[in-house]
């Protein structure tokens, strides 16, 4: 597990190689990642946007920016959490991801960023 705390908000990520949906002979390596956003602060937050930086060895960086997460803009109460999973495809089978969420303090309506920890992506095919 990879975890990081920013402004009393913990983001934890567990990546996993998805061998059933990967086709190494076609340079298609799929990874699932489970994320939990825990609000350890004393005010409710809303996740507004996400920004990912995806590194694929041999192919460089790709930046992905979008609203919310998995089509939602979740509200997270103090001592609450929001969990979801998503996936990413690499062409090399080796890389990493990191990013940021833009969240809003629902009491003050102030926006701020929280970090998504960098996590490694390594296909089982290449690690043997």
C-alpha positions as CSV (number, residue, x, y, z in Angstrom):
1,X,0.0,0.0,0.0
2,X,1.1,3.5,-0.8
3,X,-0.2,6.3,1.4
4,X,0.2,10.1,1.9
5,X,-1.4,12.7,4.2
6,X,-2.1,16.3,3.1
7,X,-4.0,18.7,5.2
8,X,-5.3,15.8,7.4
9,X,-6.6,13.9,4.4
10,X,-5.0,10.5,3.8
11,X,-5.0,9.0,0.3
12,X,-4.1,5.3,0.2
13,X,-3.5,3.3,-3.0
14,X,-3.2,-0.4,-3.6
15,X,-2.2,-1.2,-7.2
16,X,-2.6,-4.6,-8.8
17,X,-1.6,-6.1,-12.1
18,X,-4.7,-7.2,-14.1
19,X,-3.4,-10.3,-15.9
20,X,-6.9,-11.3,-17.2
21,X,-7.3,-8.0,-19.2
22,X,-3.6,-7.7,-20.2
23,X,-2.1,-8.8,-23.5
24,X,1.7,-8.5,-23.3
25,X,2.1,-9.7,-26.9
26,X,0.1,-6.6,-27.9
27,X,1.9,-4.2,-25.5
28,X,-1.2,-3.9,-23.4
29,X,-0.6,-4.1,-19.6
30,X,-3.6,-3.3,-17.5
31,X,-3.4,-2.3,-13.8
32,X,-6.2,-1.9,-11.3
33,X,-5.8,0.5,-8.4
34,X,-7.9,0.8,-5.3
35,X,-8.0,4.2,-3.6
36,X,-9.3,5.3,-0.2
37,X,-9.6,9.0,0.6
38,X,-9.9,9.4,4.4
39,X,-11.0,12.8,5.9
40,X,-9.2,13.0,9.2
41,X,-9.9,16.7,9.4
42,X,-12.7,18.6,11.3
43,X,-14.7,19.8,8.2
44,X,-16.5,18.1,5.3
45,X,-14.8,18.1,1.9
46,X,-16.0,17.6,-1.7
47,X,-13.7,16.1,-4.3
48,X,-13.9,18.4,-7.3
49,X,-11.2,17.3,-9.7
50,X,-8.3,14.9,-10.2
51,X,-5.0,15.2,-12.0
52,X,-2.9,12.2,-12.8
53,X,0.7,12.0,-14.0
54,X,1.3,8.5,-15.5
55,X,4.8,7.4,-16.4
56,X,5.2,4.5,-18.8
57,X,8.9,3.4,-19.2
58,X,10.0,3.9,-22.8
59,X,6.9,6.0,-23.6
60,X,7.2,8.9,-21.2
61,X,4.6,10.8,-19.3
62,X,0.9,11.3,-19.8
63,X,-1.2,13.8,-17.8
64,X,-4.9,13.2,-17.2
65,X,-7.2,15.9,-15.8
66,X,-10.9,15.5,-15.1
67,X,-13.8,16.3,-12.9
68,X,-14.3,14.3,-9.8
69,X,-13.4,10.6,-9.6
70,X,-15.1,7.8,-11.5
71,X,-17.8,10.2,-12.6
72,X,-18.6,11.4,-9.1
73,X,-17.8,14.4,-6.9
74,X,-18.0,12.7,-3.5
75,X,-18.7,14.5,-0.2
76,X,-16.6,13.1,2.6
77,X,-17.6,14.0,6.2
78,X,-15.0,14.3,9.0
79,X,-13.8,10.8,10.1
80,X,-15.4,9.5,6.9
81,X,-13.9,8.0,3.7
82,X,-14.6,7.4,0.1
83,X,-13.2,4.3,-1.7
84,X,-13.2,3.5,-5.4
85,X,-11.2,1.5,-8.0
86,X,-10.1,2.4,-11.5
87,X,-7.6,1.1,-14.0
88,X,-4.8,2.2,-16.3
89,X,-3.1,0.7,-19.3
90,X,0.6,0.9,-20.0
91,X,2.4,-0.2,-23.2
92,X,5.6,-1.2,-21.5
93,X,4.4,-3.0,-18.4
94,X,6.5,-0.9,-16.1
95,X,5.8,2.6,-14.8
96,X,4.2,4.6,-12.0
97,X,1.4,7.1,-11.2
98,X,1.0,10.1,-8.9
99,X,-1.4,12.9,-8.8
100,X,-3.5,15.5,-7.0
101,X,-7.1,16.0,-6.1
102,X,-8.7,19.4,-5.9
103,X,-11.1,19.4,-3.0
104,X,-13.3,22.0,-1.4
105,X,-13.7,22.7,2.3
106,X,-17.5,22.7,2.5
107,X,-17.6,25.0,5.5
108,X,-15.4,27.8,4.1
109,X,-15.9,27.0,0.4
110,X,-12.1,27.3,0.0
111,X,-10.5,25.0,-2.6
112,X,-7.1,23.2,-1.9
113,X,-5.1,20.3,-3.3
114,X,-4.3,17.0,-1.7
115,X,-1.6,14.7,-3.0
116,X,-2.1,11.2,-4.4
117,X,1.1,9.2,-3.5
118,X,3.3,8.0,-6.2
119,X,2.8,4.2,-6.7
120,X,4.7,1.7,-8.9
121,X,3.2,-0.4,-11.7
122,X,5.0,-3.6,-12.5
123,X,3.5,-6.4,-14.5
124,X,3.9,-9.9,-13.2
125,X,5.1,-11.0,-16.7
126,X,8.1,-8.8,-16.4
127,X,8.8,-9.4,-12.7
128,X,9.5,-13.2,-13.1
